[in-house]
Amino acid sequence: MPTTSAARRTAAARRAAASAAALAVLLTAAGCSGDGNGDGGDDATDFAAQKLDWQPCPAPSQAEGGGTKPSPLPGGAQWECSFMQAPLDYDDPGGDTIELALIRARASEPDRRIGSLVFNFGGPGGSGVATLPAAAVDYGTLRTRYDLVSFDPRGVGRSVPVECLDDQQMEEWVAEDSTPDTPAEVETFTESLTSFADACEDNSGEQLPHVGTTEAARDMDLMRQVLGDDKLHYFGISYGTELGGVYAHLFPQNVGRAVFDAVVDPTETSEQGSLGQAEGFQLALTNFLEDCVSRGDDCRLPGSTVGEIQDWIIRFLDGLDAKPIPGIGGRELTQSQGLNGIAQTLYSREYWELLEQALDEAEGGDGALLMAFSDALTGRNENGTYSNSQAAGAAIGCVDSKERYTLEQTRAALPRFEKASPVFGTFLGWGLLGCTEWPVPGTWTHPDVSAPGAAPILVIGNTGDPATPYEGAQRMAEALGEGVGVRMTYRGEGHGAYGNSACVDRAVNGYLLDGRVPKDGTVCR
């Protein structure tokens, strides 16, 4: 990730984590099944009685994204890490067990402590253990009364990570043409998807049926018990809102104070969700271009109107398809990496200046900055290794979604995607094939997140969100049920609202810290 100010790095950390697999892995709408008894069941009793052995945190593993061990918190408090035991298969609690990695920062005012506040920053496939320390500055107010807790969901990071391709194979895979134009390119593209799925089965076959969102929700209820909390207080971002919705459906009486930010639409099919993303990224790109045009000669991109600059971007990407340009080191920037790089910068308005710089430099033949953003999106570490975010995202998404698109169905859908976004549509349209050759059947078309009897859940939609379009928040609130989903609108840009708006921050902090439920329909700017 290109260097910015410290404030930008920390404020953007959770947005970057939430976006890590958003374009390379199809964002699937999900659903769930379960008895909803809310107590974990008799078969979870032994697991709930375990005592966690909290120790100083090591540096993130390669699968978590690498880096250095977490820095001390303000005041000198140290991050603590542990592992929680859980059944691999909740339907066979006496069978194999797995370890789930956890991290926490204890409340800074223990005399006023409410309990634990559990975070999921999105993906699917993002490491909460690596992300929480990077984003902690945003949550200092919440830490006054909560232990801040996050985790690597099963299949992610240090929690029995799903393994597919090795680093060299990943290097080739992320550079491959994801918008095939000829029969030969289509054949290469589909063979690549098959090879990826085969590698996941060869290396992680036993795990693949058990890494879905339902299992992760059950893990969170076990975590609640092991942490000693009567209720699960929760902050979910992006995919974390889907996970939170599934949890609320399974365990409505165990929901404490919960916030959903950058909300996934639980009512959509995979195709509808991907079309929504195409429209969302197109909206964000248009907003970026309008801002650039408004600055007149200060805008460094070729063209004097939004349409002219967008046409240049399309020609630039088409040129990368024909002939990549120099990137970082000896690597060349391909069309797929160029698209990924542009997409990554649209997750936050803070990146717009850098996107303009990256495109300007790429026009001159230097693709290094755009490649750096692509690397951030695809989980490439500076030393050439990859986190397992791509593998985990695919595994979770494909075991959740039972939709399997044929080549004919995908081709038939492409015009709708191209209409939704001249820049991102074809890329996301071909992504419908992402689960077609997956070795494990999917679970649902979309999730049941209805949660009658649950405590109020604050559901925040951002009108300029590229990855989880604003309409999804309204539908999530409705699906949670009357008296449960409390809608809030942030009229802004980027993926997520908390940390971008003083109005949003006051509302969220007021609810999580003091139990003040905002008025349904509150609007912030």
C-alpha positions as CSV (number, residue, x, y, z in Angstrom):
1,M,0.0,0.0,0.0
2,P,1.4,3.4,-0.9
3,T,2.6,5.5,2.1
4,T,0.2,8.1,3.4
5,S,0.0,9.9,6.7
6,A,-0.4,7.8,9.8
7,A,-3.9,9.0,10.2
8,R,-4.8,7.9,6.7
9,R,-3.2,4.5,7.1
10,T,-5.1,3.7,10.3
11,A,-8.4,5.2,9.2
12,A,-8.2,3.2,5.9
13,A,-7.0,0.0,7.5
14,R,-10.4,-1.5,8.2
15,R,-11.8,-0.4,4.8
16,A,-8.9,-2.0,3.0
17,A,-9.3,-5.2,5.0
18,A,-13.0,-5.3,4.2
19,S,-12.2,-5.0,0.5
20,A,-9.4,-7.5,0.3
21,A,-11.3,-10.0,-1.7
22,A,-14.2,-7.9,-3.1
23,L,-13.4,-8.0,-6.8
24,A,-11.2,-11.1,-7.1
25,V,-13.8,-13.3,-5.4
26,L,-17.5,-13.0,-6.2
27,L,-19.4,-11.3,-3.5
28,T,-22.2,-13.8,-2.8
29,A,-25.4,-13.2,-1.0
30,A,-25.8,-15.9,1.7
31,G,-28.4,-17.5,3.9
32,C,-28.4,-19.9,6.8
33,S,-30.0,-22.8,8.5
34,G,-30.1,-23.8,12.2
35,D,-32.3,-24.4,15.1
36,G,-31.8,-20.9,16.5
37,N,-31.9,-22.2,20.1
38,G,-29.4,-19.5,21.0
39,D,-27.4,-21.4,23.6
40,G,-24.9,-23.2,21.4
41,G,-26.7,-26.6,22.2
42,D,-25.7,-29.3,24.7
43,D,-23.0,-30.4,22.3
44,A,-21.1,-27.1,22.8
45,T,-20.9,-27.4,26.6
46,D,-17.4,-28.7,26.9
47,F,-16.1,-26.1,24.4
48,A,-17.8,-23.3,26.3
49,A,-16.0,-24.2,29.5
50,Q,-12.5,-23.7,28.0
51,K,-10.2,-21.1,29.4
52,L,-8.3,-19.0,27.0
53,D,-4.5,-18.6,27.5
54,W,-3.9,-15.0,26.5
55,Q,-0.3,-14.2,25.5
56,P,1.6,-11.2,23.9
57,C,0.8,-11.2,20.2
58,P,3.3,-12.3,17.7
59,A,3.7,-10.6,14.3
60,P,1.0,-11.5,11.8
61,S,1.6,-14.8,9.9
62,Q,2.1,-14.8,6.2
63,A,-1.5,-16.1,5.8
64,E,-2.7,-13.0,7.8
65,G,-0.7,-10.7,5.6
66,G,2.6,-10.5,7.4
67,G,4.1,-7.4,9.0
68,T,5.4,-6.6,12.5
69,K,3.8,-7.4,15.8
70,P,1.2,-5.0,17.1
71,S,2.4,-1.8,18.7
72,P,1.3,-1.0,22.2
73,L,-1.9,0.9,22.7
74,P,-2.1,4.5,24.0
75,G,-1.1,4.3,27.6
76,G,1.2,1.3,27.0
77,A,-1.4,-1.4,27.1
78,Q,-0.4,-4.5,25.1
79,W,-2.3,-6.6,22.6
80,E,-3.1,-10.1,23.7
81,C,-3.7,-13.2,21.5
82,S,-5.0,-16.6,22.1
83,F,-6.6,-19.6,20.4
84,M,-10.1,-20.9,21.0
85,Q,-11.0,-24.6,20.4
86,A,-14.1,-25.3,18.3
87,P,-15.5,-28.4,16.6
88,L,-14.6,-28.7,12.9
89,D,-18.2,-29.9,12.3
90,Y,-20.9,-28.7,14.7
91,D,-23.0,-31.6,13.7
92,D,-20.2,-33.9,15.0
93,P,-18.9,-32.1,18.1
94,G,-17.1,-35.2,19.3
95,G,-15.0,-35.3,16.1
96,D,-12.1,-33.2,15.0
97,T,-11.4,-29.9,16.6
98,I,-9.8,-26.7,15.2
99,E,-8.1,-23.6,16.7
100,L,-9.4,-20.1,16.0
101,A,-7.1,-17.2,16.5
102,L,-8.3,-14.3,18.7
103,I,-6.9,-10.9,19.6
104,R,-8.0,-8.4,22.2
105,A,-7.2,-5.1,23.8
106,R,-8.6,-4.7,27.3
107,A,-11.0,-1.8,28.2
108,S,-9.1,1.3,29.2
109,E,-11.6,2.1,32.0
110,P,-12.2,-1.4,33.6
111,D,-14.4,0.0,36.3
112,R,-17.0,1.0,33.6
113,R,-16.5,-2.1,31.4
114,I,-19.6,-3.4,29.6
115,G,-18.0,-6.5,28.1
116,S,-16.4,-7.6,24.9
117,L,-17.0,-5.9,21.5
118,V,-16.4,-8.4,18.7
119,F,-15.4,-7.1,15.3
120,N,-15.5,-8.6,11.9
121,F,-14.0,-6.3,9.2
122,G,-15.2,-8.1,6.2
123,G,-14.0,-10.0,3.1
124,P,-14.9,-12.8,3.4
125,G,-11.3,-13.8,4.0
126,G,-10.0,-10.8,6.0
127,S,-7.9,-11.4,9.1
128,G,-9.4,-9.7,12.1
129,V,-6.3,-10.5,14.2
130,A,-4.2,-8.5,11.7
131,T,-6.7,-5.7,11.1
132,L,-7.9,-4.7,14.6
133,P,-4.5,-3.3,15.7
134,A,-4.1,-1.4,12.5
135,A,-7.6,0.2,12.9
136,A,-7.6,0.5,16.7
137,V,-7.1,4.3,16.7
138,D,-10.6,4.6,15.2
139,Y,-12.1,2.7,18.2
140,G,-10.3,4.3,21.1
141,T,-13.6,5.8,22.4
142,L,-15.2,2.3,22.3
143,R,-12.3,0.8,24.1
144,T,-13.1,2.9,27.2
145,R,-15.8,0.5,28.1
146,Y,-15.2,-2.6,26.0
147,D,-12.5,-5.1,25.5
148,L,-12.0,-4.8,21.7
149,V,-11.9,-8.4,20.3
150,S,-11.5,-9.7,16.8
151,F,-10.6,-13.1,15.3
152,D,-9.6,-14.9,12.2
153,P,-12.7,-16.8,11.0
154,R,-12.3,-20.5,10.3
155,G,-10.3,-20.9,7.1
156,V,-8.7,-17.5,7.4
157,G,-5.2,-16.4,8.6
158,R,-4.1,-18.5,11.5
159,S,-7.5,-20.3,12.0
160,V,-6.7,-23.4,10.0
161,P,-6.2,-21.4,6.8
162,V,-7.5,-22.7,3.5
163,E,-4.6,-23.3,1.2
164,C,-4.9,-23.4,-2.6
165,L,-2.1,-22.0,-4.9
166,D,1.5,-21.4,-3.8
167,D,3.0,-18.0,-4.1
168,Q,4.4,-18.3,-7.6
169,Q,1.1,-19.7,-8.8
170,M,-0.8,-16.9,-7.1
171,E,1.6,-14.4,-8.8
172,E,0.5,-15.8,-12.2
173,W,-3.2,-16.2,-11.2
174,V,-3.8,-12.6,-10.2
175,A,-2.1,-11.4,-13.4
176,E,-4.2,-13.5,-15.7
177,D,-6.8,-12.1,-18.1
178,S,-10.1,-12.0,-16.3
179,T,-12.1,-10.5,-19.3
180,P,-11.6,-13.0,-22.0
181,D,-12.3,-11.8,-25.5
182,T,-11.6,-14.8,-27.8
183,P,-12.5,-18.5,-27.6
184,A,-8.9,-19.3,-26.7
185,E,-8.9,-16.7,-23.9
186,V,-12.2,-18.1,-22.6
187,E,-10.7,-21.6,-22.5
188,T,-7.7,-20.4,-20.6
189,F,-9.8,-18.5,-18.2
190,T,-12.1,-21.4,-17.4
191,E,-9.2,-23.8,-17.1
192,S,-7.6,-21.5,-14.6
193,L,-10.7,-21.5,-12.5
194,T,-10.8,-25.2,-12.5
195,S,-7.1,-25.4,-11.6
196,F,-7.7,-23.1,-8.7
197,A,-10.6,-25.1,-7.4
198,D,-8.6,-28.4,-7.8
199,A,-5.7,-26.9,-5.8
200,C,-8.0,-25.9,-3.0
201,E,-9.5,-29.4,-2.9
202,D,-6.0,-31.0,-3.0
203,N,-4.6,-28.8,-0.2
204,S,-7.6,-28.2,2.1
205,G,-10.3,-30.7,1.0
206,E,-11.3,-31.7,4.6
207,Q,-11.9,-28.1,5.6
208,L,-13.9,-26.8,2.6
209,P,-17.3,-28.1,3.7
210,H,-16.9,-26.4,7.2
211,V,-15.8,-22.8,6.5
212,G,-19.1,-21.2,5.8
213,T,-20.9,-18.3,7.4
214,T,-23.2,-20.4,9.5
215,E,-20.2,-22.1,11.1
216,A,-18.5,-18.8,11.7
217,A,-21.7,-17.5,13.4
218,R,-21.8,-20.5,15.7
219,D,-18.1,-19.8,16.4
220,M,-19.1,-16.3,17.5
221,D,-21.6,-17.6,19.9
222,L,-19.1,-20.0,21.4
223,M,-16.7,-17.1,21.6
224,R,-19.3,-15.1,23.5
225,Q,-19.6,-17.8,26.1
226,V,-15.8,-18.4,26.4
227,L,-15.3,-14.6,26.8
228,G,-17.9,-14.7,29.6
229,D,-20.5,-12.4,28.0
230,D,-24.2,-12.9,28.4
231,K,-24.8,-11.1,25.1
232,L,-22.7,-10.7,21.9
233,H,-21.9,-7.0,21.4
234,Y,-20.8,-6.8,17.8
235,F,-19.4,-4.4,15.1
236,G,-19.7,-5.9,11.6
237,I,-18.3,-4.2,8.5
238,S,-19.0,-5.3,4.9
239,Y,-19.2,-9.1,4.9
240,G,-19.2,-8.8,8.6
241,T,-22.8,-7.4,8.4
242,E,-23.8,-10.6,6.6
243,L,-22.1,-12.7,9.3
244,G,-23.8,-10.6,11.9
245,G,-27.2,-11.0,10.2
246,V,-26.8,-14.8,10.2
247,Y,-25.8,-14.7,13.8
248,A,-28.8,-12.7,14.7
249,H,-31.1,-15.2,12.9
250,L,-29.5,-18.2,14.7
251,F,-29.2,-16.6,18.2
252,P,-31.6,-13.6,18.4
253,Q,-31.9,-13.7,22.1
254,N,-28.1,-13.5,22.4
255,V,-27.8,-10.3,20.4
256,G,-26.5,-7.4,22.5
257,R,-25.6,-3.9,21.1
258,A,-24.7,-4.4,17.5
259,V,-23.8,-2.2,14.6
260,F,-23.7,-3.1,10.9
261,D,-21.6,-0.7,8.7
262,A,-21.2,-1.0,4.9
263,V,-24.1,-3.4,4.7
264,V,-24.4,-6.4,2.4
265,D,-27.8,-6.9,0.8
266,P,-29.1,-10.2,2.2
267,T,-31.9,-10.5,-0.4
268,E,-29.9,-10.7,-3.6
269,T,-28.7,-13.6,-5.6
270,S,-25.0,-13.8,-6.7
271,E,-25.8,-12.2,-10.0
272,Q,-27.8,-9.4,-8.4
273,G,-25.1,-8.8,-5.9
274,S,-22.4,-8.6,-8.5
275,L,-24.5,-6.3,-10.7
276,G,-25.0,-4.1,-7.6
277,Q,-21.2,-4.0,-7.2
278,A,-20.8,-3.1,-10.8
279,E,-23.2,-0.2,-10.4
280,G,-21.5,0.8,-7.1
281,F,-18.0,0.9,-8.4
282,Q,-19.2,2.8,-11.5
283,L,-20.9,5.4,-9.2
284,A,-17.7,5.8,-7.2
285,L,-15.6,6.1,-10.3
286,T,-18.0,8.7,-11.7
287,N,-17.9,10.7,-8.5
288,F,-14.1,10.6,-8.6
289,L,-14.1,11.8,-12.2
290,E,-16.6,14.6,-11.5
291,D,-14.3,15.8,-8.7
292,C,-11.3,15.7,-11.1
293,V,-13.1,17.6,-13.8
294,S,-14.3,20.2,-11.3
295,R,-10.7,21.1,-10.7
296,G,-10.1,22.1,-14.3
297,D,-6.5,22.2,-15.4
298,D,-5.4,20.9,-12.0
299,C,-6.8,17.5,-13.0
300,R,-3.9,15.5,-14.4
301,L,-6.0,13.0,-16.4
302,P,-6.6,13.4,-20.2
303,G,-10.0,14.8,-21.1
304,S,-12.2,17.7,-20.0
305,T,-15.4,15.8,-19.2
306,V,-16.3,12.7,-17.2
307,G,-17.1,10.9,-20.4
308,E,-13.8,11.8,-22.1
309,I,-11.7,10.7,-19.1
310,Q,-13.7,7.5,-18.7
311,D,-13.2,6.7,-22.3
312,W,-9.4,7.2,-21.8
313,I,-9.5,4.8,-18.8
314,I,-11.2,2.2,-20.9
315,R,-8.7,2.6,-23.7
316,F,-5.8,2.4,-21.2
317,L,-7.2,-0.9,-19.7
318,D,-7.7,-2.3,-23.2
319,G,-4.1,-1.3,-23.9
320,L,-3.0,-3.3,-20.9
321,D,-4.9,-6.3,-22.2
322,A,-2.8,-6.1,-25.3
323,K,0.5,-5.0,-23.8
324,P,1.2,-4.8,-20.0
325,I,3.4,-1.9,-18.8
326,P,6.2,-2.0,-16.2
327,G,5.0,-2.3,-12.6
328,I,7.0,-3.1,-9.5
329,G,10.4,-4.7,-9.8
330,G,10.4,-7.0,-12.8
331,R,6.6,-7.5,-12.7
332,E,4.3,-6.0,-15.4
333,L,0.9,-4.5,-14.8
334,T,-1.8,-6.4,-16.6
335,Q,-5.4,-5.4,-17.3
336,S,-6.7,-7.4,-14.4
337,Q,-4.2,-5.8,-12.0
338,G,-5.0,-2.4,-13.4
339,L,-8.7,-2.9,-12.7
340,N,-7.9,-4.2,-9.2
341,G,-5.8,-1.2,-8.5
342,I,-8.5,1.3,-9.6
343,A,-11.1,-0.6,-7.6
344,Q,-9.0,-0.5,-4.4
345,T,-8.6,3.2,-4.5
346,L,-12.4,3.7,-4.8
347,Y,-12.9,2.2,-1.3
348,S,-12.1,5.6,0.3
349,R,-12.2,9.2,-0.9
350,E,-8.8,9.5,0.8
351,Y,-7.3,7.5,-2.0
352,W,-8.7,9.7,-4.9
353,E,-5.6,11.9,-5.1
354,L,-3.4,8.7,-5.2
355,L,-5.7,7.2,-7.9
356,E,-5.2,10.3,-10.1
357,Q,-1.5,10.1,-9.5
358,A,-1.4,6.4,-10.3
359,L,-3.4,6.8,-13.6
360,D,-1.2,9.8,-14.6
361,E,2.0,7.8,-14.0
362,A,0.5,4.8,-15.8
363,E,-0.2,6.9,-18.8
364,G,3.5,7.7,-18.9
365,G,4.3,4.0,-18.8
366,D,4.9,3.6,-15.0
367,G,2.4,1.2,-13.5
368,A,4.1,0.8,-10.1
369,L,1.6,2.8,-8.0
370,L,-1.4,1.2,-9.6
371,M,0.2,-2.2,-9.0
372,A,0.8,-1.4,-5.4
373,F,-3.0,-0.9,-5.0
374,S,-3.7,-4.1,-6.8
375,D,-1.3,-5.9,-4.5
376,A,-3.2,-4.5,-1.5
377,L,-6.5,-5.8,-2.9
378,T,-5.2,-9.3,-3.7
379,G,-3.2,-9.8,-0.5
380,R,0.3,-9.7,-1.9
381,N,2.9,-9.0,0.8
382,E,6.0,-6.9,0.0
383,N,8.2,-10.0,0.1
384,G,6.3,-11.7,-2.7
385,T,4.2,-14.0,-0.5
386,Y,0.4,-13.9,-0.4
387,S,-2.0,-13.9,2.4
388,N,-4.7,-16.5,2.2
389,S,-7.5,-13.9,1.7
390,Q,-8.2,-15.0,-1.9
391,A,-8.3,-18.7,-1.0
392,A,-10.4,-18.1,2.1
393,G,-12.7,-15.7,0.3
394,A,-13.4,-18.2,-2.4
395,A,-13.9,-21.1,0.0
396,I,-16.4,-19.2,2.2
397,G,-18.3,-17.6,-0.7
398,C,-18.6,-20.9,-2.6
399,V,-19.7,-23.0,0.3
400,D,-22.3,-20.4,1.2
401,S,-23.8,-19.9,-2.3
402,K,-25.4,-22.8,-4.0
403,E,-25.5,-21.0,-7.4
404,R,-23.3,-22.4,-10.1
405,Y,-23.4,-20.5,-13.4
406,T,-22.7,-22.1,-16.7
407,L,-20.6,-20.5,-19.4
408,E,-23.8,-19.9,-21.4
409,Q,-25.6,-18.2,-18.5
410,T,-22.5,-16.0,-17.9
411,R,-22.3,-14.9,-21.5
412,A,-26.0,-14.1,-21.5
413,A,-25.5,-11.9,-18.4
414,L,-22.5,-9.9,-19.8
415,P,-24.6,-7.3,-21.6
416,R,-26.3,-6.4,-18.3
417,F,-23.0,-6.1,-16.6
418,E,-21.5,-3.9,-19.3
419,K,-24.6,-1.7,-19.1
420,A,-24.1,-1.4,-15.3
421,S,-20.5,-0.4,-15.7
422,P,-18.5,0.2,-18.9
423,V,-15.3,-0.1,-16.8
424,F,-16.0,-2.9,-14.2
425,G,-18.9,-4.7,-15.7
426,T,-17.2,-7.3,-17.9
427,F,-14.7,-8.1,-15.1
428,L,-17.5,-8.7,-12.6
429,G,-19.7,-10.5,-15.1
430,W,-17.1,-13.2,-15.8
431,G,-16.7,-13.5,-12.1
432,L,-20.0,-15.4,-12.0
433,L,-18.0,-18.5,-13.0
434,G,-16.0,-18.3,-9.8
435,C,-17.8,-21.1,-8.0
436,T,-18.8,-23.2,-11.0
437,E,-16.1,-25.9,-10.6
438,W,-16.0,-25.7,-6.8
439,P,-15.7,-29.2,-5.2
440,V,-18.1,-28.5,-2.4
441,P,-21.8,-27.9,-2.9
442,G,-23.2,-24.5,-1.7
443,T,-25.7,-24.0,1.1
444,W,-28.2,-21.3,0.0
445,T,-29.2,-18.6,-2.5
446,H,-29.3,-15.8,0.0
447,P,-29.4,-15.7,3.8
448,D,-32.3,-15.7,6.2
449,V,-31.4,-12.9,8.6
450,S,-34.8,-12.5,10.2
451,A,-34.2,-12.1,13.9
452,P,-37.5,-11.6,15.8
453,G,-37.0,-10.7,19.4
454,A,-33.4,-9.5,18.9
455,A,-32.2,-6.3,20.4
456,P,-32.0,-3.3,18.1
457,I,-29.2,-3.5,15.4
458,L,-28.0,-0.2,14.0
459,V,-27.7,-0.6,10.2
460,I,-25.7,2.2,8.4
461,G,-25.8,2.7,4.6
462,N,-23.4,4.9,2.7
463,T,-24.9,6.6,-0.4
464,G,-21.5,6.5,-2.2
465,D,-20.4,3.0,-1.2
466,P,-18.8,1.2,-4.2
467,A,-18.7,-2.4,-2.8
468,T,-21.9,-2.6,-0.7
469,P,-24.4,-0.2,-2.4
470,Y,-26.6,1.9,-0.2
471,E,-29.8,0.0,-1.0
472,G,-28.5,-3.1,0.8
473,A,-28.8,-1.3,4.2
474,Q,-32.5,-0.7,3.7
475,R,-33.1,-4.3,2.7
476,M,-31.0,-5.6,5.6
477,A,-33.0,-3.5,8.1
478,E,-36.2,-4.8,6.7
479,A,-35.1,-8.4,6.6
480,L,-33.9,-8.3,10.3
481,G,-37.5,-7.4,11.2
482,E,-39.6,-4.7,12.7
483,G,-38.1,-3.2,15.8
484,V,-34.7,-4.9,15.1
485,G,-33.2,-3.1,12.1
486,V,-32.6,0.6,12.9
487,R,-31.7,2.5,9.7
488,M,-29.2,5.2,9.4
489,T,-27.9,7.0,6.2
490,Y,-24.5,8.5,5.7
491,R,-24.4,10.8,2.6
492,G,-20.8,10.4,1.8
493,E,-18.2,8.5,-0.2
494,G,-16.2,5.3,0.4
495,H,-16.8,1.9,1.9
496,G,-18.2,2.4,5.4
497,A,-19.3,5.3,7.5
498,Y,-17.9,5.1,11.0
499,G,-14.7,7.1,11.2
500,N,-15.8,9.3,8.3
501,S,-18.6,11.3,10.0
502,A,-18.8,12.9,13.4
503,C,-22.5,12.5,13.2
504,V,-22.2,8.7,12.6
505,D,-19.6,8.4,15.2
506,R,-21.8,10.1,17.9
507,A,-24.7,7.8,17.0
508,V,-22.7,4.6,17.1
509,N,-20.8,5.5,20.2
510,G,-24.0,6.6,21.9
511,Y,-25.6,3.2,21.2
512,L,-22.7,1.0,22.0
513,L,-21.5,2.8,25.1
514,D,-24.8,4.1,26.6
515,G,-27.5,2.1,24.9
516,R,-29.1,5.1,23.2
517,V,-30.8,3.8,20.1
518,P,-30.8,6.4,17.3
519,K,-34.1,7.4,15.7
520,D,-34.9,5.1,12.8
521,G,-34.1,6.9,9.5
522,T,-31.5,9.3,10.9
523,V,-29.4,11.0,8.2
524,C,-25.8,12.1,8.6
525,R,-23.5,14.0,6.3
